[in-house]
Each structure stands twice: as structure tokens, then as C-alpha cells.
Amino acid sequence: MAWNEPGNDNNRDPWNNKGNNDQGPPDIDEVVRKLQDKMGRLFGGDGGKKGDGSPPDDGGGFNWLPIVIIAAIGGLIFLAYQSFYIIQPAERGVVKRFGAYHIITAPGPHLKLPFIDVVDTVNVDQVNKFQHRAQMLTKDENIVDITVEVQFRIQDAADFLFQDANPGKTIHGSMESTLREVIGKNNLDEIITANRAGIALAVKLGTQDLLNLYRTGLQVTEINIQNAQPPEAVQDAFADAIKAREDKERLQNQAQAYANDTVPRARGNAARQIEDAKAYKARVIAEAEGESKRFLALLNEYEKAPKVTRERLYLETMQNVLQNSTKILLDTKEGNNNLTYLPLDRLMQQPKTSFNQDSAAQSSPFASNDALASSTGDRNARNRLSRERGPRQ
């Protein structure tokens, strides 16, 4: 049965107004009271009622306790968030307390005093760079157009933030001042070709000294001289001078290579001649010592048997003399004038390769038809001659 049909005794509306036919809006105080009851039960209260179960008599006021609790919890969370910060690996944290420098924190999580400490993060691993180009006067009163690249990073975060008002401008001025000083102490040739690395190192050290003096907190990591040329009006002349210098170095290298090849050869030849002379000296000394020992040994034998020793010496001497002689001596008996002659001296002068016994026999002239005297017969004749003579006295 519908609530508004005839015969409904309760005569109640959907909002449970208990027979109140007033269709106006609900009471605001009642809605607020119900909300307070629910909040009280939520936080462990008694639902906003008195001990006897009747609603509290608040004189029409509002209960702010739940809102205060929620605000306190939110404030604690906010304070905890403000007290915690994290520093990245490439950064350093500079803590300021009441606006003054306090401490530098390393990478990682840290705590701070909320609303009192202020943390500034500085990247100390990032490498920055800039270029500088200028015309400068050298030691030999020439002008050089030079371009330099400077690389730097932050070394001390506190000095970088608080000691120098403009570290970037300071490093530019320090580098230019040091560069002009170093260029003014070197000649143009050294700056252009020979001593670029040394000049760059001197500029780096001088710039770093000035940065440390001004406490900029910056560190120069590298200085490179990218270009160093004379002014455009005289570049052609300098190019010719550089080409002549390169030719000079090339010729010097060629001469050095020739010397490296010739000098060892000469030293080797000299050493060989010295060794040959030493060998000749040793050989002559050894031969002399051998001859002297042989003479002494022979003298000893002569003192023992003078006659036999003289005979042996005579025979050895004659043998040495006659074996190299081209003369032939024959001993003939009396009454035998037939002499067979063989020109052995001419045969010995002919080459051994063209010597033929048959051709020699046909071309040799004979004084008679007697038998030819061979070399064996000649040796027998000489031996017979020696026996007939007998030993010399």
C-alpha cells in the first residue's frame, strides 16, 4: 500500500516526519548534530550524548576537536616532509641556517630543521667550458691571434656560493690575464709550433692559482690552445718560414740516417783491422818463438853430434833449393857422350790442363834415339850422384 493512499494510519512521508505535513527543508541544527555524533563515534567518543543518553547541551556551539586533530596530523606530516631531503650523487648540499652558511652535506638522505634550514644543491661533477680569442704581443714583439678553450667545474660549493659574487666572470678574467702573461714570455715560433703543450700547462696553473686566491670554488680541468696563427697580413710569409723549417728537419733526419748507417760500418772496419793486426802480431810472435825453440833444439843436437847434424842440414838445404829449380844436372860416366835432353823447364811452364803426354813426346826434340829420361830416372840419377859424392867433410 502506498504511503499516501487512503486508509494509511501512519500517514508518514518517506523522510519519517511522523505525521508532520510540513514539506519544508530539514532542520540545519539536526543535520549538524548528527554529523557530530558520527565524528564522535569515529574517534572513540560517546556520540555527542550525555551520560543519561540525552543530547549534550552545547548552548548551540560547534565541536572543533576532530578538525583540530586532523589539522595536527597533517601538520606533522608536512613538518616531516619539510625536514627530509635527498642529495644526488653528482651534487653537494649547502645548508644555510637562519640565512648563514652552516654545513655541506654529501650525497644521500639527510634531515634539516624545517622553516629554519635552507638547502641549495650544487652540481660538482658537471664540466663547463668556454672559448676565448684575442690578439696578444709575444716576447719577440710579434702579434699572435690565439684561440683557447677552457674547461672547468665546481670544486668547493660553499666558496662558489658565498665567496665570489660572479665566479664565471672571475675565471674569464683570470684566464685572460694569465694567458697574456705567458704569451708575453715566449717567442712566436714556440707559441705556434714547438711549445703549445707547455704554454697550455702554464696558463692552467696560473689561472688555478688566481682562482684559489679569489676563493671562487672553481677548478680548471683542461686548457687547450685550439688555434695560434700570426695576423692574416703576414700568414703567407710565416707559411714559407714553416715550410723551410720542415725542410731543414727533413734534411737533418736524412743526414742522421746516413750517419747511423756509415759510422757503424766504419767502426766495424776499424775493429776488423785492429783484430787483424792483433792476429798478425800474435802469428809473428808465435813463429819467432817457434823458430827460436827450433834453433835451440837444433843447437842442442849439434852439440851432441856435430858431423851428423851438418850432413843433415846440408841435405835438407839442397833439397829445398833443388826442388824449386828449373835446372837439371846429370852425372855421366867417362866415354859416354850420348846425352838425352828433355826440356822440363818449358814443360813445367805450360798449363797443367793442356799438358798431354802423347803430344809432349811428339813435339820434344831428341839428340839421339836413346831412351827418354823420365822424372823417376832423374830422381835416381840424383840419388846416385849423392851416394858417389859421399858425405861432405
C-alpha positions as CSV (number, residue, x, y, z in Angstrom):
1,M,0.0,0.0,0.0
2,A,1.4,3.4,-0.9
3,W,2.1,5.8,1.9
4,N,-0.3,8.4,0.5
5,E,-3.2,6.1,-0.2
6,P,-6.5,6.4,1.8
7,G,-6.6,4.2,4.8
8,N,-2.9,4.6,5.8
9,D,-3.0,5.1,9.5
10,N,0.6,6.1,9.9
11,N,0.3,8.8,7.4
12,R,4.1,9.1,7.3
13,D,6.3,10.5,4.5
14,P,9.5,9.0,3.2
15,W,11.6,11.3,5.5
16,N,9.9,9.9,8.6
17,N,8.5,13.2,9.7
18,K,5.9,11.5,11.9
19,G,2.8,13.0,10.6
20,N,4.2,16.4,10.1
21,N,2.6,17.6,7.0
22,D,5.1,20.4,6.6
23,Q,7.1,19.9,3.4
24,G,9.9,22.4,4.2
25,P,13.6,21.7,4.3
26,P,15.2,19.7,7.1
27,D,16.5,21.4,10.2
28,I,20.1,22.5,9.9
29,D,20.9,22.1,13.6
30,E,19.7,18.5,13.5
31,V,21.9,17.7,10.5
32,V,25.0,19.2,12.3
33,R,24.2,17.3,15.4
34,K,24.0,14.0,13.5
35,L,27.4,14.8,11.9
36,Q,28.9,15.5,15.3
37,D,27.6,12.2,16.6
38,K,29.1,10.3,13.7
39,M,32.5,12.0,14.1
40,G,32.5,11.3,17.9
41,R,31.9,7.6,17.3
42,L,34.6,7.6,14.7
43,F,37.2,8.9,17.1
44,G,36.1,6.8,20.1
45,G,33.7,9.3,21.6
46,D,30.2,8.8,23.1
47,G,28.4,10.0,20.1
48,G,28.0,13.5,21.5
49,K,25.5,12.4,24.2
50,K,25.5,12.9,27.9
51,G,25.7,10.1,30.4
52,D,22.0,9.7,30.6
53,G,21.7,9.3,26.8
54,S,20.3,12.8,26.3
55,P,22.0,15.1,23.7
56,P,24.6,17.4,25.1
57,D,23.7,20.9,26.0
58,D,26.3,22.9,24.0
59,G,24.3,26.1,24.0
60,G,24.1,26.0,20.2
61,G,28.1,25.8,19.8
62,F,30.3,23.7,17.4
63,N,32.7,20.9,18.4
64,W,36.2,21.7,16.8
65,L,38.1,18.8,18.3
66,P,38.1,16.5,15.3
67,I,39.1,19.2,12.9
68,V,42.0,20.2,15.2
69,I,43.2,16.6,15.4
70,I,43.1,16.2,11.6
71,A,45.0,19.5,11.2
72,A,47.6,18.4,13.8
73,I,48.2,15.1,11.9
74,G,48.5,17.0,8.6
75,G,50.9,19.5,10.2
76,L,53.1,16.7,11.5
77,I,53.2,15.1,8.1
78,F,54.1,18.4,6.5
79,L,56.9,19.0,9.0
80,A,58.3,15.6,8.4
81,Y,58.3,16.2,4.7
82,Q,60.0,19.6,5.2
83,S,62.6,18.0,7.4
84,F,63.8,15.4,4.9
85,Y,65.8,15.9,1.7
86,I,68.0,13.8,-0.7
87,I,71.2,14.9,-2.4
88,Q,72.0,13.2,-5.7
89,P,75.5,11.6,-6.4
90,A,76.7,14.4,-8.6
91,E,75.6,17.1,-6.2
92,R,76.5,18.7,-2.8
93,G,74.1,20.2,-0.4
94,V,74.9,23.6,1.1
95,V,72.8,24.1,4.3
96,K,72.0,27.7,5.4
97,R,70.7,28.1,8.9
98,F,68.9,31.5,9.5
99,G,70.4,32.7,6.2
100,A,74.1,31.9,7.1
101,Y,76.3,29.1,5.9
102,H,76.1,26.1,8.2
103,I,77.5,22.9,6.6
104,I,78.0,21.0,3.3
105,T,76.2,17.6,3.0
106,A,77.3,14.6,0.9
107,P,75.1,12.6,-1.4
108,G,72.3,10.7,0.2
109,P,69.3,11.3,2.5
110,H,69.5,14.0,5.2
111,L,67.4,15.8,7.8
112,K,67.1,19.6,8.4
113,L,65.3,22.0,10.6
114,P,62.0,22.9,8.9
115,F,61.5,26.6,8.2
116,I,64.9,27.3,9.6
117,D,67.4,25.5,7.3
118,V,67.5,26.1,3.6
119,V,69.4,23.7,1.3
120,D,71.0,24.7,-2.0
121,T,72.2,21.9,-4.3
122,V,75.3,22.4,-6.4
123,N,76.4,20.0,-9.2
124,V,80.1,19.5,-8.7
125,D,80.7,16.8,-11.5
126,Q,79.4,18.8,-14.4
127,V,82.2,20.1,-16.6
128,N,81.6,23.6,-18.1
129,K,83.6,25.2,-20.9
130,F,84.1,28.4,-22.8
131,Q,86.3,29.8,-25.6
132,H,88.4,32.9,-25.6
133,R,90.0,34.5,-28.7
134,A,92.3,37.5,-28.7
135,Q,95.4,39.1,-30.3
136,M,98.4,39.3,-28.0
137,L,102.0,40.5,-28.1
138,T,104.8,38.0,-27.9
139,K,108.3,38.2,-26.4
140,D,109.9,38.9,-29.8
141,E,107.5,41.7,-30.5
142,N,105.2,39.8,-32.8
143,I,101.4,39.7,-32.7
144,V,99.7,36.3,-32.5
145,D,96.0,35.5,-32.9
146,I,95.2,32.8,-30.4
147,T,92.0,30.8,-29.5
148,V,91.8,29.0,-26.2
149,E,89.2,26.6,-24.8
150,V,88.9,26.4,-21.0
151,Q,87.1,23.5,-19.2
152,F,86.3,23.9,-15.5
153,R,84.0,22.5,-12.8
154,I,82.9,23.5,-9.3
155,Q,85.3,22.2,-6.6
156,D,84.1,23.9,-3.4
157,A,80.3,24.5,-3.3
158,A,80.5,26.9,-0.3
159,D,83.1,29.1,-1.8
160,F,81.2,29.1,-5.1
161,L,78.0,30.3,-3.5
162,F,79.3,32.7,-0.9
163,Q,82.9,33.9,-1.5
164,D,82.7,35.4,-5.0
165,A,79.8,37.4,-6.4
166,N,80.4,36.3,-10.0
167,P,82.7,33.2,-10.4
168,G,82.1,33.0,-14.1
169,K,83.4,36.5,-14.7
170,T,86.3,35.9,-12.4
171,I,87.5,32.8,-14.3
172,H,87.3,34.6,-17.6
173,G,89.4,37.5,-16.3
174,S,91.9,35.2,-14.5
175,M,92.5,33.1,-17.6
176,E,93.0,36.1,-19.9
177,S,95.4,37.7,-17.6
178,T,97.5,34.6,-17.2
179,L,97.4,33.9,-20.9
180,R,98.7,37.4,-21.8
181,E,101.5,36.9,-19.2
182,V,102.6,33.5,-20.6
183,I,102.4,34.7,-24.2
184,G,104.5,37.7,-23.4
185,K,107.3,35.4,-22.1
186,N,107.5,33.2,-25.2
187,N,108.5,33.7,-28.8
188,L,106.1,33.4,-31.7
189,D,107.7,30.2,-33.1
190,E,107.3,28.5,-29.7
191,I,103.7,29.5,-29.5
192,I,102.7,28.4,-33.0
193,T,104.6,25.1,-33.2
194,A,107.1,24.0,-30.7
195,N,105.8,24.7,-27.2
196,R,102.0,24.6,-27.3
197,A,101.6,22.0,-24.6
198,G,103.9,23.8,-22.3
199,I,102.1,27.1,-22.8
200,A,98.7,25.5,-22.1
201,L,100.0,23.9,-18.9
202,A,101.5,27.2,-17.7
203,V,98.2,29.0,-18.4
204,K,96.3,26.3,-16.5
205,L,98.5,26.5,-13.4
206,G,98.5,30.3,-13.3
207,T,94.7,30.5,-13.7
208,Q,94.1,28.0,-10.9
209,D,96.4,30.0,-8.6
210,L,94.3,33.1,-9.2
211,L,91.0,31.2,-8.7
212,N,92.3,29.8,-5.4
213,L,93.4,33.3,-4.3
214,Y,89.9,34.7,-5.0
215,R,88.2,31.7,-3.4
216,T,85.9,31.2,-6.4
217,G,85.4,27.4,-5.6
218,L,86.2,26.6,-9.3
219,Q,88.8,24.1,-10.6
220,V,90.3,24.3,-14.1
221,T,90.3,20.8,-15.6
222,E,91.9,21.5,-19.0
223,I,93.1,24.3,-21.2
224,N,93.6,23.6,-25.0
225,I,95.2,26.0,-27.5
226,Q,92.9,25.4,-30.4
227,N,94.5,27.8,-32.8
228,A,97.6,30.1,-32.8
229,Q,98.3,31.9,-36.0
230,P,100.0,35.2,-37.0
231,P,97.8,38.0,-38.3
232,E,96.3,37.5,-41.8
233,A,98.6,40.1,-43.4
234,V,101.8,38.0,-42.7
235,Q,100.4,34.5,-42.8
236,D,102.0,33.7,-46.2
237,A,105.4,34.7,-45.0
238,F,105.0,32.6,-41.9
239,A,103.9,29.6,-44.1
240,D,107.1,29.9,-46.1
241,A,109.1,30.0,-42.9
242,I,107.4,26.9,-41.6
243,K,108.0,25.1,-44.8
244,A,111.7,26.0,-44.7
245,R,111.8,24.7,-41.1
246,E,110.2,21.4,-42.1
247,D,112.8,21.1,-45.0
248,K,115.5,21.7,-42.5
249,E,114.2,19.0,-40.2
250,R,113.9,16.6,-43.1
251,L,117.4,17.1,-44.3
252,Q,118.7,16.7,-40.7
253,N,116.8,13.4,-40.4
254,Q,118.3,12.2,-43.7
255,A,121.8,13.2,-42.6
256,Q,121.3,11.5,-39.3
257,A,120.1,8.3,-41.1
258,Y,123.3,8.4,-43.3
259,A,125.5,8.8,-40.2
260,N,123.7,6.0,-38.5
261,D,124.5,3.8,-41.5
262,T,128.1,4.9,-42.1
263,V,129.5,5.3,-38.7
264,P,128.8,1.7,-37.6
265,R,130.3,0.4,-40.8
266,A,133.5,2.5,-40.3
267,R,133.7,1.3,-36.7
268,G,133.3,-2.3,-37.8
269,N,136.1,-1.9,-40.4
270,A,138.3,-0.3,-37.8
271,A,137.6,-3.0,-35.3
272,R,138.3,-5.7,-38.0
273,Q,141.7,-4.1,-38.9
274,I,142.6,-3.9,-35.3
275,E,141.8,-7.6,-34.8
276,D,143.8,-8.5,-38.0
277,A,146.8,-6.6,-36.7
278,K,146.5,-8.3,-33.3
279,A,146.3,-11.7,-35.2
280,Y,149.3,-10.8,-37.3
281,K,151.2,-9.8,-34.2
282,A,150.3,-13.0,-32.4
283,R,151.3,-15.0,-35.5
284,V,154.7,-13.3,-36.0
285,I,155.4,-13.7,-32.3
286,A,154.5,-17.3,-32.3
287,E,156.6,-18.0,-35.4
288,A,159.5,-16.2,-33.9
289,E,159.2,-18.2,-30.7
290,G,158.9,-21.4,-32.7
291,E,162.0,-20.6,-34.8
292,S,164.0,-19.8,-31.7
293,K,162.8,-23.0,-30.0
294,R,163.7,-25.0,-33.1
295,F,167.1,-23.4,-33.3
296,L,167.8,-24.1,-29.7
297,A,166.7,-27.7,-30.2
298,L,168.9,-28.0,-33.2
299,L,171.8,-26.4,-31.3
300,N,171.4,-29.0,-28.6
301,E,171.5,-31.8,-31.2
302,Y,174.6,-30.2,-32.9
303,E,176.4,-30.1,-29.7
304,K,175.8,-33.8,-29.3
305,A,176.7,-34.9,-32.9
306,P,178.2,-32.1,-35.0
307,K,179.0,-34.2,-38.1
308,V,175.7,-35.9,-38.5
309,T,173.9,-32.6,-37.8
310,R,175.9,-30.8,-40.5
311,E,175.2,-33.5,-43.1
312,R,171.5,-33.5,-42.4
313,L,171.4,-29.7,-42.6
314,Y,173.2,-29.8,-45.9
315,L,170.9,-32.4,-47.4
316,E,167.8,-30.6,-46.3
317,T,169.1,-27.3,-47.6
318,M,170.0,-28.8,-51.0
319,Q,166.6,-30.5,-51.2
320,N,164.8,-27.2,-50.6
321,V,166.9,-25.4,-53.2
322,L,166.8,-28.0,-56.0
323,Q,163.1,-28.9,-55.8
324,N,162.1,-25.4,-56.8
325,S,164.8,-25.1,-59.5
326,T,164.2,-25.5,-63.3
327,K,167.9,-26.6,-63.9
328,I,168.7,-30.3,-64.5
329,L,172.1,-31.7,-63.6
330,L,173.1,-35.1,-64.9
331,D,176.2,-37.1,-63.9
332,T,177.6,-39.2,-66.8
333,K,180.3,-41.8,-66.9
334,E,183.5,-41.3,-68.8
335,G,183.5,-42.1,-72.5
336,N,179.6,-41.9,-72.8
337,N,178.9,-38.7,-74.6
338,N,175.4,-39.5,-75.6
339,L,173.2,-37.2,-73.6
340,T,169.5,-37.3,-73.6
341,Y,167.9,-33.9,-73.0
342,L,164.3,-33.3,-72.1
343,P,163.2,-29.6,-71.8
344,L,161.5,-30.0,-68.5
345,D,161.6,-26.2,-67.8
346,R,159.3,-25.5,-70.8
347,L,157.0,-28.3,-70.0
348,M,156.6,-27.0,-66.4
349,Q,155.7,-23.6,-67.7
350,Q,152.8,-24.9,-69.7
351,P,149.3,-25.1,-68.1
352,K,148.6,-28.4,-66.4
353,T,145.2,-28.7,-68.0
354,S,146.7,-28.6,-71.6
355,F,149.5,-31.0,-70.8
356,N,149.3,-34.3,-72.7
357,Q,152.0,-36.9,-72.6
358,D,151.5,-38.0,-76.2
359,S,151.7,-34.5,-77.7
360,A,154.7,-33.8,-75.5
361,A,156.5,-36.9,-76.8
362,Q,155.9,-36.0,-80.4
363,S,156.9,-32.3,-80.1
364,S,160.0,-32.8,-77.9
365,P,163.4,-32.8,-79.9
366,F,165.8,-35.6,-79.1
367,A,169.6,-35.5,-79.7
368,S,169.7,-39.3,-80.3
369,N,167.4,-42.3,-80.4
370,D,168.3,-43.3,-76.8
371,A,165.7,-43.9,-74.2
372,L,163.9,-40.9,-72.7
373,A,165.0,-39.8,-69.3
374,S,161.9,-39.8,-67.1
375,S,161.3,-38.0,-63.9
376,T,161.8,-41.2,-62.0
377,G,165.2,-41.8,-63.7
378,D,166.1,-38.2,-62.9
379,R,165.5,-38.7,-59.2
380,N,167.5,-42.0,-59.4
381,A,170.4,-40.2,-61.0
382,R,170.4,-37.5,-58.4
383,N,170.4,-40.1,-55.6
384,R,173.2,-42.0,-57.3
385,L,175.2,-38.7,-57.6
386,S,174.7,-38.1,-53.9
387,R,175.9,-41.6,-53.0
388,E,179.0,-41.3,-55.2
389,R,180.0,-38.0,-53.7
390,G,179.7,-39.2,-50.2
391,P,179.2,-37.1,-47.1
392,R,180.8,-33.7,-47.0
393,Q,183.6,-33.2,-44.6
